[in-house]
Amino acid sequence: MNVENLIKMANDIGTFFEAMPNREQATRDVATHIRKFWEPRMQKSLIAYLGTHGDETLKPIVRDALREIHPA
């Protein structure tokens, strides 16, 4: 699994939902999108990478959504 591609995809999803006026709802929508449309190994690959390398490459909305999906 290409983690750089997963990061780009996650950030693209975040960019789409950032336009929403309600930040909390937007974060939930990012989390919902990833839960529904990303297969578990995609999610696990991204979470494993972030656990090792940190999450500074992600938009804040994506970071928050991932914490909702996979709390530390």
KAZIPE-V933781 format. One record per pair of residues at least 12 apart in sequence whose C-alpha atoms are under 10 Angstrom apart, sorted by the first residue. I is the first residue (numbers start at 0). J is the second residue. If there is no record, write none. Layout:
i:I j:J
i:I j:J
//
This chain:
i:0 j:40
i:0 j:41
i:0 j:44
i:0 j:45
i:1 j:41
i:1 j:44
i:1 j:45
i:2 j:41
i:2 j:44
i:2 j:45
i:2 j:46
i:2 j:47
i:2 j:48
i:2 j:49
i:3 j:45
i:3 j:48
i:3 j:56
i:4 j:45
i:5 j:37
i:5 j:41
i:5 j:42
i:5 j:44
i:5 j:45
i:6 j:45
i:6 j:48
i:6 j:49
i:6 j:54
i:6 j:56
i:6 j:57
i:6 j:58
i:6 j:61
i:7 j:56
i:7 j:57
i:7 j:58
i:8 j:33
i:9 j:29
i:9 j:30
i:9 j:32
i:9 j:33
i:9 j:37
i:9 j:45
i:9 j:57
i:9 j:58
i:9 j:60
i:9 j:61
i:9 j:62
i:9 j:64
i:9 j:65
i:10 j:29
i:10 j:56
i:10 j:57
i:10 j:58
i:10 j:59
i:10 j:60
i:10 j:61
i:10 j:62
i:11 j:57
i:11 j:58
i:11 j:61
i:12 j:28
i:12 j:29
i:12 j:30
i:12 j:32
i:12 j:33
i:12 j:58
i:12 j:60
i:12 j:61
i:13 j:25
i:13 j:26
i:13 j:28
i:13 j:29
i:13 j:30
i:13 j:57
i:13 j:58
i:13 j:59
i:13 j:60
i:13 j:61
i:13 j:62
i:13 j:64
i:14 j:29
i:14 j:58
i:14 j:60
i:14 j:61
i:15 j:29
i:16 j:28
i:16 j:29
i:16 j:60
i:16 j:61
i:17 j:29
i:17 j:58
i:17 j:59
i:17 j:60
i:17 j:61
i:22 j:60
i:23 j:60
i:23 j:63
i:23 j:64
i:25 j:60
i:25 j:61
i:25 j:64
i:26 j:59
i:26 j:60
i:26 j:61
i:26 j:62
i:26 j:63
i:26 j:64
i:26 j:65
i:26 j:67
i:27 j:60
i:27 j:61
i:27 j:63
i:27 j:64
i:27 j:65
i:27 j:67
i:27 j:68
i:28 j:64
i:29 j:60
i:29 j:61
i:29 j:62
i:29 j:63
i:29 j:64
i:29 j:65
i:29 j:67
i:29 j:68
i:30 j:60
i:30 j:61
i:30 j:62
i:30 j:63
i:30 j:64
i:30 j:65
i:30 j:66
i:30 j:67
i:30 j:68
i:30 j:69
i:31 j:64
i:31 j:65
i:31 j:67
i:31 j:68
i:32 j:64
i:33 j:61
i:33 j:64
i:33 j:65
i:33 j:68
i:34 j:65
i:34 j:68
i:42 j:65
i:42 j:68
i:42 j:69
i:43 j:69
i:45 j:65
i:46 j:65
i:46 j:66
i:46 j:69
i:46 j:71
i:49 j:62
i:50 j:71
//
